[in-house]
Amino acid sequence: MILLFLKSIIIGVANIIPGVSGGTLAVMLNVYDPITEKIGNFFLVDRKTKLSYFFYLLVVLIGAGTGIFLFANIIRYSITNYPKITVTVFTLLILPSIPFIVKGLDYKKKKNILAFCYGAIIMIVFILLGLKFGNKTAGVVTIQLGKGVGFATSYLIKLFLCGVVAAGAMIIPGISGSLLLMMLGEYYNVVYLISSLGSSLREKSFAIFTPLVVLALGIGVGLVAFSKAINYLLRNHREFTLFFIEGIITFSIIQMWLSI
C-alpha cells in the first residue's frame, strides 16, 4: 500500500501537467489495469470484494490528491509570473505525446484520416467560438473568491461537466486530463482553487470548497461512466477513437496559446 501510495503521487503530479498523461504513467508503473478494473467493476462485485476495491482506490485517490496539491502551487506561481515560458514548456511536453497516441497505427488509412479531421474540426470550432464570445469564465474563481461571494449555478454545472470530461481523459493512456481542462478554459481556475486550499483552511474560509466538491463529484462520475465506455470504444473502434482524439489534441495547442 505504501508503494501504491508513492506511485499514485507520481500519477497525481502527471495529471496536473498539460500534455503529460496520468494514464500513461499508470501503465508504466503497472497500476493501470488494477485501477481501471476496480473502477469499472466496483458496483458489480460482492460486498467483500467491493470493500477491498474501496481501500485500494482510496489509497490511489489520496496519493494522487497529494501529488496534485503539492504541484499546484508550483504551477500557479509559474503561470502568474512567467506565463509565456510556462505555456512554452507545456507545448514542448505536449508535442512528443502527439505521435505517441497513434504509435504503430496506420495513419494513411482513410477512416483514420477522417477521424483526425473530425477531431480537428471540433477543436477549430471550439477555438472560433472562444474568439467570438470570449472566455467568460477565465479568472472567475479569482474574482468570486476575492469578492467573498458564491458561485453561479451555471458555472458550477460547467465545472461538474469539466470534471466528467477530464476524468474520462485521465484513464486513457496518452491523453492528458489537464490539457482538456485547458481547452475548456478551466485549467487555470482549477489550479488556483487547489493551490489556495491551504490558505483558505488557515483563514477558515470555506467558499473554496463548493467548486472543489462539484469538480470532485464530476471526476467521480466521469471515472465510473467513462471507464466502461472508453474501454468499449478502444476495444471495438480503437484506431478511429485514437485518431479522433489526436485531431483534438493537435489543434488544442493553438487554444492553449490564446489563453495567455
C-alpha positions in Angstrom: 0.0 0.0 0.0 2.9 2.4 0.7 4.4 1.6 -2.8 0.9 2.2 -4.3 0.6 5.5 -2.5 4.0 6.7 -3.8 3.1 5.6 -7.3 -0.2 7.5 -7.0 1.6 10.7 -6.1 3.5 10.4 -9.3 0.3 9.9 -11.2 -1.3 12.9 -9.5 1.7 15.1 -10.5 1.4 13.9 -14.1 -2.4 14.7 -14.2 -1.8 18.4 -13.4 0.7 19.0 -16.1 -0.9 19.6 -19.5 0.3 17.2 -22.1 1.5 14.6 -19.6 -0.8 11.6 -19.3 -1.6 10.2 -15.9 -2.9 7.1 -17.7 0.5 6.6 -19.4 2.3 6.9 -16.0 -0.1 4.4 -14.5 0.7 1.9 -17.3 4.5 2.4 -16.8 4.0 1.9 -13.0 2.0 -1.3 -13.5 -1.2 0.0 -11.8 -3.3 0.9 -14.8 -5.1 -2.4 -15.2 -5.9 -2.8 -11.5 -7.2 0.8 -11.2 -9.5 0.6 -14.3 -10.7 -2.9 -13.4 -11.6 -1.9 -9.9 -13.4 1.3 -11.1 -15.3 -0.4 -13.9 -16.4 -3.4 -11.8 -16.9 -1.7 -8.4 -20.7 -1.9 -8.5 -20.7 -5.4 -9.9 -18.7 -7.4 -7.3 -19.8 -8.8 -3.9 -19.6 -6.8 -0.7 -16.3 -8.3 0.5 -14.5 -7.7 -2.9 -16.1 -4.2 -3.0 -14.5 -3.4 0.3 -11.0 -4.4 -0.9 -11.6 -2.4 -4.1 -12.6 0.6 -2.0 -9.4 0.7 0.1 -7.2 0.2 -2.9 -8.9 3.1 -4.8 -8.8 5.2 -1.6 -5.1 4.9 -1.4 -4.8 5.8 -5.1 -7.1 8.8 -4.6 -5.2 10.1 -1.5 -1.9 9.6 -3.2 -3.0 11.4 -6.5 -4.6 14.2 -4.5 -1.3 14.7 -2.6 0.6 14.9 -5.8 -1.8 17.4 -7.3 -1.9 19.6 -4.2 1.9 19.7 -3.8 2.5 20.6 -7.5 -0.4 23.0 -7.9 1.4 25.8 -6.1 4.4 25.4 -8.4 2.1 25.6 -11.5 0.3 28.6 -10.0 3.5 30.5 -9.4 4.9 29.8 -12.8 1.7 30.8 -14.6 1.4 34.0 -12.6 5.0 35.2 -13.0 6.1 33.5 -16.3 3.0 32.8 -18.4 4.7 32.6 -21.8 7.6 30.4 -20.5 5.1 28.1 -18.7 3.0 27.7 -21.8 6.1 27.1 -23.9 7.1 24.3 -21.5 3.6 22.9 -21.7 3.8 22.9 -25.5 7.1 21.1 -25.5 5.6 18.5 -23.3 2.5 18.1 -25.5 4.3 17.8 -28.9 6.0 14.5 -28.2 2.8 12.9 -26.9 1.0 13.6 -30.2 2.7 10.8 -32.3 2.8 8.6 -29.2 -1.0 8.3 -29.1 -1.3 6.7 -32.5 2.1 4.9 -32.4 2.0 1.7 -34.5 -1.3 2.6 -36.2 -1.9 3.1 -39.9 -2.1 6.9 -40.3 -2.7 6.6 -44.1 -6.0 4.7 -43.7 -8.9 6.9 -45.0 -11.0 6.2 -41.9 -8.2 7.3 -39.6 -7.6 10.5 -41.6 -11.3 11.3 -41.4 -11.3 10.6 -37.6 -8.4 13.0 -37.2 -10.2 15.7 -39.3 -13.4 15.3 -37.3 -11.4 15.9 -34.1 -9.6 18.8 -35.7 -12.9 20.4 -36.9 -14.4 20.2 -33.4 -11.3 21.9 -31.9 -11.3 24.6 -34.6 -15.0 25.3 -33.9 -14.2 25.5 -30.2 -11.4 28.0 -30.8 -13.5 30.2 -33.1 -16.4 30.3 -30.6 -13.8 31.3 -27.9 -12.6 34.1 -30.1 -16.1 35.3 -30.9 -17.6 35.2 -27.5 -14.5 35.4 -25.3 -13.7 33.2 -22.3 -16.5 34.1 -20.0 -15.2 32.0 -17.1 -11.5 32.9 -17.2 -10.4 34.2 -13.8 -14.0 33.8 -12.4 -12.6 31.8 -9.5 -10.2 34.6 -8.5 -12.9 37.3 -8.9 -15.5 35.4 -6.9 -13.2 34.4 -4.0 -11.9 38.0 -3.9 -15.5 39.3 -3.5 -16.3 36.7 -0.9 -19.5 35.7 -2.7 -20.8 32.4 -4.0 -20.5 30.9 -7.5 -23.3 30.9 -10.1 -25.1 27.7 -10.6 -24.3 27.7 -14.3 -20.6 27.9 -13.5 -20.8 25.0 -11.0 -22.6 23.0 -13.7 -19.8 23.7 -16.1 -17.2 22.7 -13.5 -19.1 19.4 -12.9 -19.1 18.7 -16.7 -15.4 19.6 -17.0 -14.7 17.1 -14.2 -16.6 14.4 -16.0 -14.7 15.0 -19.3 -11.3 15.4 -17.6 -11.9 12.1 -15.7 -12.6 10.3 -19.0 -9.3 11.6 -20.4 -7.3 10.6 -17.2 -8.0 6.9 -17.7 -6.8 6.8 -21.4 -3.0 6.3 -21.7 -1.6 9.1 -23.8 -4.4 11.6 -23.1 -4.0 14.5 -20.7 -6.9 15.4 -18.5 -5.4 18.7 -17.5 -4.9 19.5 -21.2 -8.7 19.0 -21.7 -9.3 21.4 -18.8 -7.1 23.9 -20.5 -9.1 23.5 -23.7 -12.3 24.1 -21.8 -10.9 27.2 -20.2 -10.9 25.9 -16.6 -7.3 24.7 -16.1 -6.0 28.0 -14.5 -9.2 28.3 -12.4 -8.8 24.7 -11.1 -5.1 25.2 -10.4 -5.9 28.4 -8.4 -8.6 26.6 -6.4 -6.3 23.7 -5.4 -3.3 25.9 -4.7 -5.5 28.2 -2.5 -6.8 25.3 -0.4 -4.2 25.5 2.3 -4.5 29.3 2.8 -8.3 29.0 2.8 -8.2 26.4 5.6 -5.9 28.6 7.7 -8.2 31.6 7.3 -11.3 29.4 7.9 -12.7 30.5 4.6 -14.9 27.7 3.2 -16.1 29.3 -0.1 -13.5 27.5 -2.0 -14.9 24.1 -1.1 -18.1 24.4 -3.2 -16.4 24.5 -6.6 -13.9 21.8 -5.5 -16.6 19.5 -4.3 -18.6 20.0 -7.5 -15.4 19.3 -9.6 -14.6 16.2 -7.5 -18.2 14.9 -8.0 -17.8 15.4 -11.7 -14.5 13.5 -11.7 -16.1 10.7 -9.7 -19.0 10.3 -12.1 -16.6 10.6 -15.1 -14.3 7.8 -13.8 -17.2 5.4 -13.3 -19.1 6.3 -16.5 -16.2 6.6 -18.9 -14.2 3.6 -17.7 -16.5 1.1 -19.4 -17.4 3.4 -22.4 -13.8 4.2 -23.2 -12.8 0.6 -22.8 -15.6 -0.4 -25.2 -14.5 2.2 -27.8 -10.8 1.3 -27.6 -11.6 -2.4 -27.9 -14.1 -2.1 -30.8 -13.1 1.2 -32.6 -9.6 1.8 -31.3 -8.0 3.4 -34.3 -10.9 5.7 -35.0 -11.1 6.8 -31.4 -7.4 7.5 -31.0 -7.1 9.4 -34.3 -10.2 11.5 -33.3 -8.5 12.4 -30.0 -5.3 13.1 -31.9 -7.0 15.7 -34.0 -8.4 17.4 -30.9 -5.1 17.5 -29.1 -3.1 18.7 -32.1 -5.2 21.8 -32.6 -5.6 22.4 -28.8 -2.0 23.9 -28.8 -3.5 26.9 -30.6 -6.2 27.3 -27.9 -3.5 27.0 -25.2 -1.5 30.0 -26.5 -4.7 32.0 -27.0 -5.5 31.5 -23.2 -2.5 33.6 -22.0 
